[in-house]
Amino acid sequence: MINKLIIGMDGGGTKTRVMVKERLDGETLFDQNFGMSNYNNINVEGLRPVFREVYEELENCFGERLQDAILVLGSAGVDRPKDVEIYLTALRESGFTCRLEVVNDAEIALVGGNGDRKDALMIAGTGSIVVGVNSNGKIVRSGGWGGLISDEGSGFQIGRLAIAAVMQEYDKVISPTSFTDQLLAHFQLSSPEDFMDLLYVEDTLPVDKIASCTPIILEAWIQGDQAANTIVEGELEKLVRLVVGISRQMGTETFRLSVAGSLLTKSSKYFGVLKDKLSVVLPQVEIATPLHDPVFGAIIIGAQIQVNIN
């Protein structure tokens, strides 16, 4: 008997990675990147062209087998039933008639990071979120409610606070920072007043653009800049509080916490200080790098669905 195809999709704000396998320990039959598929970035109408391209590529490779496949999509912004329905509708309208499952991208990252639906995961990149699995097997979350009210310890928050510090320096509220000129050059601005055009002229907040200056602030923090230290240390404390929140929801202080996101995987200093702070508050938590990529987490979920079907 031929196994069903398992299609894992990791839909993000910059790209959508698609992987196909027949079983977890089998060979990878397809692994390709496509355009972004976060409807918060490209609107609902923007989903269909991306999913249609994915469908056509998969149909060319697998033909009629695609109709009997299991597809698991993990995407940012899938927080409510209406979000799930938006993605399901877009997938169906793009040609997919197979079994479809849509979850938050943090869920596939958690499953991939820990090898199963267990323990916890922290993501800190442009945004941030901590997710875990409680004693009832339910996914619980702490943070990740968007930059205006949440995303603690993220690149967006660090960048936003850095720009605020530049404006405070400009108003003589705080002492000069070491990163003001670097930020102006990074954003190609001639004066701090020009940040108003960057932040407020467009209809939506330029989250990715604001987060892009984070490496400058992290370097200033490492070099001992007072304003950068206040910003970064404060955001690290907030990340710790998110983990405390997830621990309470999980009902345990003993679990594996895999980490993902550019702030934790590309800045050894940021990751190291976070580990030190967490070890004081939650010493029994094991902080570790992910076992697998998020797209493989989607494959794991698909394989579990396959077992339940059989």
LUMDRENBA-351525 format. One record per residue (C-alpha): residue number from 1; residue in three letters; x, y, z. Coordinates in steps of 0.1 Angstrom, whole numbers. Layout:
residues N
+-----+------+-------+-------+-------+
| seq | type |    c1 |    c2 |    c3 |
+-----+------+-------+-------+-------+
| NUM |  ALA |     X |     Y |     Z |
...
+-----+------+-------+-------+-------+
END
This chain:
residues 310
+-----+------+-------+-------+-------+
| seq | type |    c1 |    c2 |    c3 |
+-----+------+-------+-------+-------+
|   1 |  MET |     0 |     0 |     0 |
|   2 |  ILE |    13 |    34 |   -10 |
|   3 |  ASN |    14 |    59 |    19 |
|   4 |  LYS |    -5 |    92 |    16 |
|   5 |  LEU |    16 |   122 |     8 |
|   6 |  ILE |    22 |   145 |    38 |
|   7 |  ILE |    26 |   181 |    28 |
|   8 |  GLY |    40 |   205 |    54 |
|   9 |  MET |    38 |   243 |    48 |
|  10 |  ASP |    55 |   269 |    69 |
|  11 |  GLY |    38 |   302 |    58 |
|  12 |  GLY |    57 |   333 |    69 |
|  13 |  GLY |    59 |   370 |    63 |
|  14 |  THR |    89 |   366 |    39 |
|  15 |  LYS |    85 |   331 |    24 |
|  16 |  THR |    65 |   299 |    24 |
|  17 |  ARG |    85 |   267 |    27 |
|  18 |  VAL |    68 |   236 |    14 |
|  19 |  MET |    80 |   200 |    22 |
|  20 |  VAL |    66 |   167 |    11 |
|  21 |  LYS |    73 |   133 |    26 |
|  22 |  GLU |    55 |    99 |    27 |
|  23 |  ARG |    66 |    92 |    62 |
|  24 |  LEU |    88 |   108 |    89 |
|  25 |  ASP |   118 |    86 |    84 |
|  26 |  GLY |   115 |    85 |    46 |
|  27 |  GLU |   131 |   106 |    20 |
|  28 |  THR |   121 |   142 |    13 |
|  29 |  LEU |   102 |   142 |   -20 |
|  30 |  PHE |    98 |   180 |   -23 |
|  31 |  ASP |   113 |   210 |    -5 |
|  32 |  GLN |   109 |   244 |   -21 |
|  33 |  ASN |   103 |   280 |   -11 |
|  34 |  PHE |    75 |   302 |   -24 |
|  35 |  GLY |    63 |   338 |   -17 |
|  36 |  MET |    50 |   351 |    16 |
|  37 |  SER |    16 |   338 |    28 |
|  38 |  ASN |     8 |   358 |    59 |
|  39 |  TYR |   -25 |   375 |    51 |
|  40 |  ASN |   -17 |   402 |    77 |
|  41 |  ASN |    10 |   413 |    53 |
|  42 |  ILE |    -5 |   406 |    18 |
|  43 |  ASN |   -42 |   407 |    26 |
|  44 |  VAL |   -66 |   378 |    19 |
|  45 |  GLU |   -65 |   384 |   -19 |
|  46 |  GLY |   -28 |   379 |   -19 |
|  47 |  LEU |   -30 |   343 |    -5 |
|  48 |  ARG |   -45 |   327 |   -36 |
|  49 |  PRO |   -18 |   335 |   -61 |
|  50 |  VAL |     8 |   320 |   -37 |
|  51 |  PHE |   -12 |   289 |   -29 |
|  52 |  ARG |   -21 |   285 |   -66 |
|  53 |  GLU |    16 |   284 |   -75 |
|  54 |  VAL |    22 |   258 |   -47 |
|  55 |  TYR |    -7 |   237 |   -60 |
|  56 |  GLU |     5 |   238 |   -96 |
|  57 |  GLU |    41 |   228 |   -86 |
|  58 |  LEU |    28 |   199 |   -64 |
|  59 |  GLU |     4 |   187 |   -91 |
|  60 |  ASN |    32 |   187 |  -117 |
|  61 |  CYS |    52 |   165 |   -93 |
|  62 |  PHE |    26 |   142 |   -78 |
|  63 |  GLY |    -4 |   143 |  -101 |
|  64 |  GLU |   -35 |   125 |   -88 |
|  65 |  ARG |   -18 |   116 |   -55 |
|  66 |  LEU |   -23 |   152 |   -45 |
|  67 |  GLN |   -60 |   146 |   -41 |
|  68 |  ASP |   -55 |   121 |   -13 |
|  69 |  ALA |   -27 |   139 |     5 |
|  70 |  ILE |   -27 |   154 |    40 |
|  71 |  LEU |   -17 |   191 |    41 |
|  72 |  VAL |    -7 |   209 |    73 |
|  73 |  LEU |    -2 |   247 |    71 |
|  74 |  GLY |    13 |   267 |    99 |
|  75 |  SER |    11 |   304 |    95 |
|  76 |  ALA |    16 |   335 |   115 |
|  77 |  GLY |   -16 |   353 |   126 |
|  78 |  VAL |   -37 |   321 |   130 |
|  79 |  ASP |   -52 |   329 |   164 |
|  80 |  ARG |   -90 |   326 |   159 |
|  81 |  PRO |  -114 |   303 |   141 |
|  82 |  LYS |  -120 |   330 |   115 |
|  83 |  ASP |   -83 |   331 |   107 |
|  84 |  VAL |   -83 |   293 |   101 |
|  85 |  GLU |  -113 |   296 |    78 |
|  86 |  ILE |   -96 |   324 |    58 |
|  87 |  TYR |   -66 |   301 |    50 |
|  88 |  LEU |   -88 |   270 |    44 |
|  89 |  THR |  -109 |   289 |    19 |
|  90 |  ALA |   -78 |   303 |     1 |
|  91 |  LEU |   -63 |   268 |    -1 |
|  92 |  ARG |   -95 |   253 |   -15 |
|  93 |  GLU |  -100 |   281 |   -40 |
|  94 |  SER |   -64 |   275 |   -51 |
|  95 |  GLY |   -72 |   239 |   -61 |
|  96 |  PHE |   -65 |   218 |   -30 |
|  97 |  THR |   -91 |   192 |   -23 |
|  98 |  CYS |   -71 |   170 |     1 |
|  99 |  ARG |   -73 |   168 |    39 |
| 100 |  LEU |   -64 |   203 |    52 |
| 101 |  GLU |   -52 |   214 |    87 |
| 102 |  VAL |   -43 |   250 |    95 |
| 103 |  VAL |   -26 |   260 |   128 |
| 104 |  ASN |    -5 |   289 |   141 |
| 105 |  ASP |    31 |   288 |   129 |
| 106 |  ALA |    42 |   287 |   166 |
| 107 |  GLU |    25 |   253 |   168 |
| 108 |  ILE |    45 |   237 |   140 |
| 109 |  ALA |    76 |   253 |   154 |
| 110 |  LEU |    69 |   238 |   188 |
| 111 |  VAL |    63 |   203 |   174 |
| 112 |  GLY |    94 |   206 |   152 |
| 113 |  GLY |   115 |   221 |   179 |
| 114 |  ASN |   107 |   193 |   205 |
| 115 |  GLY |   100 |   165 |   181 |
| 116 |  ASP |    64 |   161 |   192 |
| 117 |  ARG |    35 |   180 |   206 |
| 118 |  LYS |    51 |   185 |   240 |
| 119 |  ASP |    71 |   210 |   262 |
| 120 |  ALA |    74 |   246 |   251 |
| 121 |  LEU |    89 |   269 |   225 |
| 122 |  MET |   100 |   306 |   225 |
| 123 |  ILE |   102 |   326 |   193 |
| 124 |  ALA |   119 |   360 |   193 |
| 125 |  GLY |   125 |   376 |   160 |
| 126 |  THR |   106 |   405 |   144 |
| 127 |  GLY |    78 |   395 |   168 |
| 128 |  SER |    77 |   371 |   198 |
| 129 |  ILE |    56 |   344 |   214 |
| 130 |  VAL |    60 |   316 |   239 |
| 131 |  VAL |    38 |   285 |   234 |
| 132 |  GLY |    35 |   252 |   254 |
| 133 |  VAL |    15 |   221 |   259 |
| 134 |  ASN |    -4 |   217 |   292 |
| 135 |  SER |   -13 |   185 |   310 |
| 136 |  ASN |   -45 |   181 |   289 |
| 137 |  GLY |   -25 |   183 |   257 |
| 138 |  LYS |   -38 |   217 |   248 |
| 139 |  ILE |   -16 |   244 |   232 |
| 140 |  VAL |   -13 |   274 |   255 |
| 141 |  ARG |     4 |   307 |   247 |
| 142 |  SER |    19 |   337 |   263 |
| 143 |  GLY |    25 |   369 |   243 |
| 144 |  GLY |    24 |   371 |   205 |
| 145 |  TRP |    -5 |   396 |   204 |
| 146 |  GLY |    11 |   420 |   180 |
| 147 |  GLY |    35 |   449 |   184 |
| 148 |  LEU |    11 |   475 |   197 |
| 149 |  ILE |     3 |   455 |   229 |
| 150 |  SER |    27 |   426 |   230 |
| 151 |  ASP |    56 |   409 |   212 |
| 152 |  GLU |    78 |   415 |   242 |
| 153 |  GLY |   116 |   411 |   237 |
| 154 |  SER |   112 |   412 |   199 |
| 155 |  GLY |   131 |   431 |   172 |
| 156 |  PHE |   102 |   454 |   167 |
| 157 |  GLN |   100 |   464 |   203 |
| 158 |  ILE |   137 |   469 |   205 |
| 159 |  GLY |   137 |   490 |   174 |
| 160 |  ARG |   106 |   510 |   185 |
| 161 |  LEU |   122 |   519 |   218 |
| 162 |  ALA |   155 |   528 |   201 |
| 163 |  ILE |   137 |   553 |   179 |
| 164 |  ALA |   119 |   566 |   209 |
| 165 |  ALA |   153 |   571 |   226 |
| 166 |  VAL |   166 |   590 |   196 |
| 167 |  MET |   136 |   613 |   199 |
| 168 |  GLN |   141 |   617 |   237 |
| 169 |  GLU |   177 |   627 |   230 |
| 170 |  TYR |   165 |   652 |   204 |
| 171 |  ASP |   142 |   667 |   230 |
| 172 |  LYS |   170 |   668 |   256 |
| 173 |  VAL |   151 |   644 |   278 |
| 174 |  ILE |   180 |   619 |   280 |
| 175 |  SER |   217 |   620 |   274 |
| 176 |  PRO |   230 |   614 |   239 |
| 177 |  THR |   230 |   578 |   227 |
| 178 |  SER |   259 |   561 |   208 |
| 179 |  PHE |   235 |   549 |   181 |
| 180 |  THR |   216 |   579 |   170 |
| 181 |  ASP |   237 |   586 |   139 |
| 182 |  GLN |   237 |   549 |   130 |
| 183 |  LEU |   199 |   548 |   131 |
| 184 |  LEU |   196 |   579 |   110 |
| 185 |  ALA |   220 |   564 |    84 |
| 186 |  HIS |   203 |   530 |    86 |
| 187 |  PHE |   169 |   545 |    77 |
| 188 |  GLN |   184 |   571 |    54 |
| 189 |  LEU |   171 |   600 |    73 |
| 190 |  SER |   187 |   634 |    77 |
| 191 |  SER |   170 |   644 |   110 |
| 192 |  PRO |   152 |   627 |   139 |
| 193 |  GLU |   121 |   646 |   129 |
| 194 |  ASP |   121 |   625 |    97 |
| 195 |  PHE |   111 |   595 |   118 |
| 196 |  MET |    76 |   609 |   117 |
| 197 |  ASP |    74 |   602 |    80 |
| 198 |  LEU |    88 |   566 |    85 |
| 199 |  LEU |    63 |   558 |   112 |
| 200 |  TYR |    31 |   576 |   105 |
| 201 |  VAL |    27 |   584 |    68 |
| 202 |  GLU |    17 |   548 |    57 |
| 203 |  ASP |   -16 |   532 |    67 |
| 204 |  THR |     1 |   504 |    85 |
| 205 |  LEU |    30 |   504 |   110 |
| 206 |  PRO |    62 |   493 |    92 |
| 207 |  VAL |    70 |   465 |   117 |
| 208 |  ASP |    97 |   447 |    97 |
| 209 |  LYS |   114 |   480 |    88 |
| 210 |  ILE |   115 |   491 |   125 |
| 211 |  ALA |   128 |   457 |   136 |
| 212 |  SER |   156 |   459 |   109 |
| 213 |  CYS |   177 |   482 |   131 |
| 214 |  THR |   179 |   457 |   160 |
| 215 |  PRO |   215 |   446 |   153 |
| 216 |  ILE |   227 |   482 |   158 |
| 217 |  ILE |   210 |   484 |   192 |
| 218 |  LEU |   224 |   450 |   203 |
| 219 |  GLU |   259 |   461 |   194 |
| 220 |  ALA |   254 |   493 |   213 |
| 221 |  TRP |   242 |   473 |   243 |
| 222 |  ILE |   273 |   450 |   241 |
| 223 |  GLN |   295 |   482 |   240 |
| 224 |  GLY |   278 |   495 |   272 |
| 225 |  ASP |   255 |   523 |   258 |
| 226 |  GLN |   232 |   533 |   287 |
| 227 |  ALA |   201 |   538 |   265 |
| 228 |  ALA |   206 |   505 |   247 |
| 229 |  ASN |   212 |   487 |   280 |
| 230 |  THR |   179 |   501 |   294 |
| 231 |  ILE |   160 |   489 |   263 |
| 232 |  VAL |   176 |   455 |   258 |
| 233 |  GLU |   177 |   445 |   295 |
| 234 |  GLY |   141 |   456 |   299 |
| 235 |  GLU |   129 |   435 |   269 |
| 236 |  LEU |   148 |   405 |   282 |
| 237 |  GLU |   130 |   407 |   315 |
| 238 |  LYS |    97 |   408 |   296 |
| 239 |  LEU |   107 |   376 |   278 |
| 240 |  VAL |   114 |   359 |   311 |
| 241 |  ARG |    80 |   369 |   323 |
| 242 |  LEU |    64 |   353 |   292 |
| 243 |  VAL |    81 |   320 |   301 |
| 244 |  VAL |    69 |   323 |   337 |
| 245 |  GLY |    34 |   329 |   323 |
| 246 |  ILE |    36 |   298 |   301 |
| 247 |  SER |    49 |   277 |   330 |
| 248 |  ARG |    19 |   287 |   351 |
| 249 |  GLN |    -4 |   277 |   322 |
| 250 |  MET |    13 |   244 |   317 |
| 251 |  GLY |    12 |   237 |   354 |
| 252 |  THR |    49 |   228 |   357 |
| 253 |  GLU |    83 |   243 |   361 |
| 254 |  THR |   101 |   214 |   345 |
| 255 |  PHE |   100 |   213 |   307 |
| 256 |  ARG |   122 |   217 |   276 |
| 257 |  LEU |   121 |   252 |   261 |
| 258 |  SER |   133 |   252 |   225 |
| 259 |  VAL |   141 |   286 |   210 |
| 260 |  ALA |   137 |   300 |   175 |
| 261 |  GLY |   138 |   334 |   159 |
| 262 |  SER |   168 |   356 |   148 |
| 263 |  LEU |   173 |   373 |   181 |
| 264 |  LEU |   179 |   339 |   198 |
| 265 |  THR |   197 |   321 |   170 |
| 266 |  LYS |   219 |   349 |   157 |
| 267 |  SER |   228 |   369 |   188 |
| 268 |  SER |   248 |   347 |   213 |
| 269 |  LYS |   249 |   375 |   238 |
| 270 |  TYR |   211 |   381 |   238 |
| 271 |  PHE |   205 |   343 |   240 |
| 272 |  GLY |   231 |   339 |   268 |
| 273 |  VAL |   218 |   367 |   290 |
| 274 |  LEU |   183 |   353 |   285 |
| 275 |  LYS |   195 |   319 |   297 |
| 276 |  ASP |   211 |   334 |   327 |
| 277 |  LYS |   180 |   353 |   337 |
| 278 |  LEU |   157 |   323 |   332 |
| 279 |  SER |   180 |   301 |   353 |
| 280 |  VAL |   174 |   323 |   383 |
| 281 |  VAL |   136 |   323 |   380 |
| 282 |  LEU |   130 |   288 |   365 |
| 283 |  PRO |   161 |   267 |   371 |
| 284 |  GLN |   145 |   234 |   360 |
| 285 |  VAL |   137 |   246 |   325 |
| 286 |  GLU |   160 |   231 |   299 |
| 287 |  ILE |   167 |   257 |   272 |
| 288 |  ALA |   177 |   241 |   239 |
| 289 |  THR |   180 |   246 |   202 |
| 290 |  PRO |   152 |   231 |   180 |
| 291 |  LEU |   155 |   195 |   169 |
| 292 |  HIS |   139 |   202 |   136 |
| 293 |  ASP |   127 |   231 |   114 |
| 294 |  PRO |    91 |   243 |   117 |
| 295 |  VAL |    81 |   228 |    83 |
| 296 |  PHE |    91 |   194 |    96 |
| 297 |  GLY |    69 |   201 |   126 |
| 298 |  ALA |    40 |   204 |   101 |
| 299 |  ILE |    51 |   170 |    86 |
| 300 |  ILE |    50 |   155 |   121 |
| 301 |  ILE |    15 |   168 |   127 |
| 302 |  GLY |     5 |   154 |    93 |
| 303 |  ALA |    19 |   120 |   101 |
| 304 |  GLN |     0 |   119 |   134 |
| 305 |  ILE |   -32 |   127 |   114 |
| 306 |  GLN |   -24 |    99 |    90 |
| 307 |  VAL |   -21 |    74 |   119 |
| 308 |  ASN |   -54 |    85 |   133 |
| 309 |  ILE |   -71 |    81 |    99 |
| 310 |  ASN |   -57 |    46 |    95 |
+-----+------+-------+-------+-------+
END
